[in-house]
């Protein structure tokens, strides 16, 4: 190889090396925006992540605040306002960049349509720093929280409802097309839904039903156990028993059997005695007593079968409300239908007595009239630790006898309610149910979604 060719080759290598360096510089220059953009998006993503967490905390706080307000008795509208205020205290600003929606019941998710649950959805426009050079459309974040009252029973709950199915309940309420009986049925079912909890372990929450008019229809399953008489046709209604046991919760036995309505109706006393004496059919007819149960469907089916007939022998309804809560009747109502012991540390026993408290029919004069028997039964029930709520539906304020009975039967002034309206009755039963459950439950507002 001569010196000329060698020099040519060396010059060509230098030229090639210069070309390579130039290309690298160009590639590097072109990649700088991409690298900077990636770093920018990475920084923005980190900011967005932190913003998402902060937004979720705001939604969570708002949801919990609203649920606590509902549990304390606030209206849905008030609870929504509480949610917004709590959100503001934690960073929500109504400046156009953020929005908040509060729904009770929730509109989506597992708790959609569930009363007592609150859904909070907060949205915010994303802050775009470096990303603004690469993202042409506005970006936003959202956070959603659903609050609900998680209920865990701390002891057993037994609720017995005495429900008036006398003829007057067949009359119209203030709402056209809705009878008083129908209003009561709706309210009673609402109580069942609230009291009977979905989890029945380790403690139970049960409801018993006692419809009454001129008597209490115990049904064919319990008629002989209560009266020691053989059922004749469909005459399965019973009245009070004579003697001292008539005002106690003693179980049926010799000398303590319940009277049969079919045979005792001829002895009816009170202002409507002749009406009762002339009944040629069982009263109540289709309205049957139902012992303590956790079966919501069965309880509500019993309530749906009510029909209005007969006079008002409220003392018999009160007595059976007691029997269904009494451990002395465990030989009659066994298994899951049997009441627990009288032990306030383990079981809360509640009787809900609905009537206009104008008691007008009775059968055993030696026990006093219906009003006197009702009052004595209430006094004896409370002595056993049973909590009594009185619900005066259509209570006549001018009838001092009825008003005093309504007042005195209740455990306290806080345990008596009076209403003349359909909505008022529903609100009353919901309040009683909530109070009863609240007395035994460990309720904790919690986030469920």
C-alpha positions in Angstrom: 0.0 0.0 0.0 1.4 3.4 -0.9 1.3 6.5 1.2 -1.2 8.2 -1.1 -3.8 5.4 -0.7 -3.2 5.2 3.1 -3.8 8.9 3.4 -7.0 8.6 1.4 -8.3 5.9 3.7 -7.5 7.9 6.8 -9.3 10.9 5.4 -12.4 8.8 4.6 -12.5 7.5 8.2 -12.4 10.9 9.7 -15.2 12.0 7.4 -17.3 9.0 8.4 -16.7 9.7 12.0 -17.8 13.3 11.6 -21.0 12.1 9.9 -21.9 9.8 12.8 -21.4 12.4 15.4 -23.6 14.8 13.5 -26.4 12.2 13.3 -26.2 11.5 17.0 -26.5 15.2 17.8 -29.6 15.4 15.6 -31.2 12.3 17.3 -30.4 13.7 20.7 -31.9 17.0 19.8 -35.1 15.3 18.6 -35.4 13.1 21.7 -35.1 16.0 24.2 -38.8 17.0 24.0 -39.9 13.4 24.4 -37.7 12.9 27.4 -38.9 16.2 29.0 -42.5 15.3 28.1 -42.2 11.9 29.8 -40.7 13.5 32.8 -43.4 16.1 32.9 -46.2 13.6 32.6 -44.5 11.6 35.3 -44.5 14.6 37.6 -48.1 15.4 36.7 -49.1 11.8 37.3 -47.6 11.9 40.8 -49.5 15.1 41.5 -52.7 13.5 40.2 -52.2 10.5 42.4 -51.9 12.7 45.5 -54.9 14.7 44.4 -56.9 11.5 43.9 -56.1 10.4 47.5 -57.0 13.8 48.8 -60.3 13.8 46.9 -61.2 10.4 48.2 -60.6 11.5 51.8 -62.9 14.5 51.2 -65.6 12.1 49.8 -65.1 9.7 52.7 -65.5 12.4 55.3 -68.5 13.8 53.7 -70.2 10.4 53.4 -69.6 9.5 57.1 -70.8 12.9 58.2 -74.1 12.5 56.3 -74.7 9.0 57.7 -74.1 10.2 61.3 -76.6 13.0 60.7 -79.2 10.5 59.5 -78.7 8.3 62.5 -79.1 11.3 64.8 -82.6 11.9 63.3 -81.8 14.5 60.6 -83.8 14.6 57.4 -82.2 13.5 54.1 -81.9 17.1 53.0 -80.2 18.1 56.2 -77.8 15.1 55.9 -76.9 16.2 52.4 -76.1 19.7 53.7 -73.9 18.2 56.4 -72.0 16.2 53.7 -71.4 19.4 51.7 -70.2 21.3 54.7 -67.9 18.5 55.8 -66.5 18.4 52.3 -65.8 22.2 52.4 -64.0 21.9 55.7 -61.7 19.3 54.1 -60.9 21.1 50.9 -63.9 21.1 48.6 -64.2 24.5 46.9 -67.2 25.4 44.8 -65.3 27.4 42.3 -66.2 25.7 39.1 -63.2 23.4 39.1 -64.9 21.0 41.6 -68.4 19.5 41.8 -70.1 17.5 44.5 -73.2 15.2 44.3 -74.9 13.8 47.4 -77.5 11.0 46.9 -79.5 9.3 49.5 -80.4 6.6 48.7 -77.4 6.0 46.4 -78.0 5.9 42.6 -75.5 3.2 41.9 -73.5 0.4 43.4 -74.5 -2.4 45.8 -76.4 0.0 48.0 -78.4 1.7 45.2 -81.9 2.5 46.5 -81.1 1.5 50.1 -82.7 3.9 52.6 -80.2 5.2 55.2 -77.2 5.0 52.8 -75.5 8.1 51.4 -73.5 8.3 48.2 -71.0 11.2 47.7 -69.4 11.8 44.4 -66.8 14.6 44.0 -65.1 15.5 40.7 -62.3 17.9 40.1 -60.5 19.2 37.0 -56.9 18.0 36.8 -54.1 20.6 37.1 -52.1 20.4 33.9 -48.5 21.6 34.2 -46.0 19.9 31.7 -48.9 17.7 30.5 -50.7 20.6 29.0 -48.2 20.5 26.0 -49.3 17.0 25.2 -53.0 16.7 26.3 -55.4 18.8 24.4 -58.6 17.9 26.3 -59.4 18.8 29.9 -58.8 15.9 32.3 -60.6 15.3 35.6 -60.6 13.1 38.6 -63.5 11.8 40.7 -63.9 10.1 44.0 -66.9 8.2 45.3 -67.9 7.1 48.8 -71.0 5.4 50.2 -71.7 5.6 53.9 -74.1 3.3 55.8 -75.0 2.4 59.4 -73.4 -0.9 60.2 -75.5 -2.5 62.9 -74.4 -5.3 65.2 -76.7 -6.4 68.0 -75.3 -6.4 71.5 -78.2 -8.5 72.9 -81.5 -10.1 71.9 -84.5 -8.0 70.9 -88.1 -9.2 71.1 -90.9 -6.9 69.9 -94.6 -7.7 70.2 -97.0 -5.5 68.2 -100.7 -5.2 69.3 -102.6 -4.1 66.3 -106.2 -2.9 66.2 -108.3 -4.7 63.6 -111.7 -3.6 64.9 -114.5 -2.4 62.5 -113.5 1.2 62.9 -110.2 0.5 61.2 -112.0 -0.3 58.0 -112.9 3.4 57.7 -111.1 5.8 55.4 -108.0 7.6 56.4 -107.4 11.2 55.3 -105.9 9.8 52.1 -108.5 8.9 49.6 -108.5 5.2 48.7 -106.4 4.2 51.8 -108.2 2.8 54.9 -106.9 3.1 58.4 -106.3 -0.6 58.4 -104.1 -0.3 55.3 -102.2 2.5 56.8 -101.5 0.4 59.9 -100.5 -2.6 57.8 -97.9 -0.5 56.0 -96.5 0.9 59.2 -96.4 -2.5 60.9 -94.5 -4.0 57.9 -92.0 -1.1 58.1 -91.3 -2.0 61.8 -90.7 -5.6 60.8 -88.2 -4.6 58.2 -86.3 -2.5 60.6 -86.4 -4.7 63.7 -85.6 -8.1 62.1 -81.9 -7.8 61.3 -80.2 -9.7 58.4 -77.7 -11.3 60.8 -79.3 -13.3 63.6 -76.2 -14.5 65.4 -75.0 -14.4 68.1 -78.1 -12.4 69.0 -81.6 -12.5 67.5 -84.1 -9.8 66.8 -87.7 -11.1 66.5 -91.2 -9.7 66.1 -94.6 -11.1 67.2 -98.0 -10.0 65.9 -101.2 -9.7 67.9 -104.2 -8.4 66.0 -107.2 -7.9 68.2 -110.8 -6.7 68.1 -113.5 -8.3 70.3 -111.0 -11.2 70.9 -107.7 -12.5 69.7 -107.6 -15.2 67.0 -104.8 -17.6 68.0 -105.4 -20.0 65.1 -105.9 -23.7 65.1 -102.3 -24.4 66.1 -102.7 -22.8 69.5 -106.4 -22.8 70.3 -106.5 -26.0 72.4 -103.2 -25.3 74.1 -104.7 -22.0 75.3 -108.3 -23.1 76.1 -108.1 -26.9 76.7 -111.0 -27.1 74.3 -111.4 -28.9 71.0 -111.5 -26.6 68.0 -115.0 -26.3 66.6 -115.1 -25.2 63.0 -113.1 -22.0 62.6 -113.9 -20.5 66.0 -110.3 -20.2 67.1 -110.6 -16.8 68.9 -110.1 -16.4 72.7 -110.9 -13.9 75.4 -109.5 -13.2 78.9 -109.5 -15.8 81.7 -111.2 -15.3 85.1 -109.5 -14.8 88.4 -106.1 -13.5 89.4 -104.3 -15.3 86.5 -106.2 -13.1 84.1 -103.9 -10.2 84.9 -100.6 -12.2 84.8 -98.5 -14.0 82.3 -99.1 -17.4 83.8 -99.1 -20.2 81.3 -102.4 -21.9 80.5 -103.1 -24.7 83.0 -105.9 -26.0 85.2 -107.8 -23.0 86.5 -105.9 -20.8 84.2 -107.3 -21.6 80.8 -108.2 -18.8 78.3 -111.9 -18.3 77.6 -113.3 -19.3 74.2 -114.9 -16.5 72.3 -117.6 -18.8 70.9 -118.8 -19.7 74.3 -118.1 -16.4 76.1 -119.5 -14.0 73.6 -122.9 -14.3 75.3 -121.3 -12.9 78.4 -119.9 -9.8 76.6 -120.1 -6.5 78.5 -119.5 -2.9 77.7 -121.4 -0.4 75.5 -121.4 -2.8 72.5 -122.3 -5.9 74.4 -125.4 -6.7 72.3 -123.3 -6.4 69.1 -120.8 -8.9 70.4 -123.5 -11.2 71.6 -125.1 -11.3 68.2 -122.0 -12.3 66.3 -122.5 -15.6 64.5 -119.0 -15.8 63.2 -115.4 -15.8 64.5 -114.0 -12.4 65.4 -111.4 -11.5 64.3 -111.8 -13.8 61.3 -108.6 -13.8 59.1 -106.4 -11.7 61.4 -104.3 -14.3 63.2 -101.8 -14.0 66.0 -98.2 -14.8 65.1 -95.5 -15.7 67.7 -92.0 -14.4 67.8 -90.2 -14.9 64.5 -87.3 -13.9 62.4 -89.2 -14.7 59.2 -90.0 -11.3 57.6 -92.0 -12.8 54.8 -94.2 -14.8 57.1 -94.7 -11.9 59.5 -95.7 -9.5 56.7 -97.9 -12.1 55.1 -99.8 -12.4 58.4 -100.2 -8.6 58.4 -101.4 -8.6 54.8 -104.2 -11.0 55.8 -105.8 -8.6 58.3 -109.4 -7.6 57.8 -111.4 -5.2 60.0 -114.3 -6.5 62.1 -115.5 -6.5 65.7 -115.3 -4.2 68.7 -112.4 -3.1 70.9 -111.4 -5.5 73.7 -107.9 -4.0 74.0 -107.0 -5.8 77.3 -107.0 -9.1 75.4 -104.6 -7.7 72.9 -102.3 -6.4 75.7 -102.4 -9.8 77.5 -101.4 -11.7 74.4 -98.7 -9.2 73.6 -97.3 -10.1 77.1 -97.8 -13.9 76.6 -95.7 -13.8 73.4 -92.9 -12.1 75.3 -93.1 -14.3 78.4 -90.7 -17.2 79.1 -93.5 -18.8 81.1 -95.2 -19.7 77.8 -92.2 -21.7 76.4 -94.4 -24.8 76.7 -96.8 -23.2 74.1 -94.4 -21.4 71.9 -91.3 -23.5 71.5 -88.0 -23.4 69.5 -87.4 -20.2 67.7 -90.9 -18.9 68.7 -90.2 -19.2 72.4 -89.4 -16.0 74.3 -86.1 -15.5 76.2 -85.8 -15.2 80.0 -86.6 -12.0 81.8 -83.0 -10.8 81.8 -82.4 -7.2 80.7 -78.7 -7.8 80.3 -79.4 -10.4 77.6 -82.8 -9.5 76.1 -84.8 -6.3 75.5 -88.5 -7.0 75.5 -90.8 -4.4 73.8 -94.5 -4.2 73.5 -96.1 -1.8 70.9 -99.7 -1.1 71.7 -101.8 0.5 68.9 -105.3 1.6 69.7 -107.6 4.6 70.0 -107.6 3.5 73.7 -111.4 3.6 73.9 -111.8 0.1 75.2 -115.4 -1.1 74.9 -115.7 -4.8 75.3 -114.8 -7.4 78.1 -116.1 -10.7 79.5 -114.9 -11.2 83.1 -116.5 -8.5 85.3 -114.4 -9.7 88.3 -111.3 -8.4 86.6 -112.7 -5.0 85.9 -113.8 -3.5 82.6 -111.5 -3.4 79.6 -109.8 -0.2 80.5 -109.1 -1.3 84.1 -107.7 -4.7 82.9 -105.6 -3.0 80.3 -104.0 -0.7 82.9 -103.3 -3.5 85.3 -101.7 -5.6 82.6 -99.5 -2.7 81.5 -98.4 -2.1 85.1 -97.6 -5.8 85.6 -95.7 -6.0 82.2 -93.6 -3.0 83.1 -92.8 -4.6 86.5 -91.2 -7.5 84.5 -89.0 -5.1 82.6 -91.0 -4.9 79.4 -90.7 -1.6 77.6 -94.2 -0.4 76.4 -94.8 2.1 73.5 -98.3 3.3 73.1 -99.6 4.5 69.7 -102.8 6.5 69.9 -104.2 6.3 66.4 -107.2 8.6 66.2 -107.0 9.2 69.9 -109.9 11.5 71.1 -108.3 14.3 73.1 -111.6 14.9 74.7 -111.9 11.4 76.1 -110.0 11.6 79.3 -110.3 7.9 80.1 -108.7 7.0 76.8 -106.0 9.7 77.0 -105.1 8.6 80.6 -104.8 5.0 79.6 -102.7 5.9 76.6 -100.4 8.0 78.9 -100.2 5.6 81.8 -99.6 2.4 79.9 -96.4 3.8 78.2 -93.1 3.3 79.9 -92.5 7.1 79.9 -93.6 10.2 78.0 -90.9 9.4 75.4 -92.6 6.1 74.7 -96.0 7.4 73.7 -97.1 8.6 70.3 -100.3 10.0 68.9 -101.3 10.6 65.2 -104.3 10.8 63.0 -102.6 10.6 59.6 -101.2 7.9 57.4 -97.7 9.5 57.2 -97.7 10.1 60.9 -98.4 6.5 61.6 -95.6 5.3 59.3 -93.2 7.8 60.9 -94.2 6.6 64.4 -93.6 3.0 63.7 -90.3 3.7 62.1 -89.3 5.8 65.1 -90.2 3.0 67.5 -88.4 0.4 65.5 -85.3 2.6 65.3 -85.5 3.3 69.0 -85.9 -0.4 69.9 -83.0 -1.5 67.6 -80.9 1.4 68.8 -81.3 0.3 72.4 -79.7 -3.1 71.8 -77.4 -2.4 68.8 -73.9 -1.2 68.4 -74.4 1.1 65.5 -71.3 2.4 63.7 -71.5 4.7 60.7 -69.1 3.2 58.3 -68.0 3.4 54.7 -69.3 0.4 52.6 -68.2 1.5 49.2 
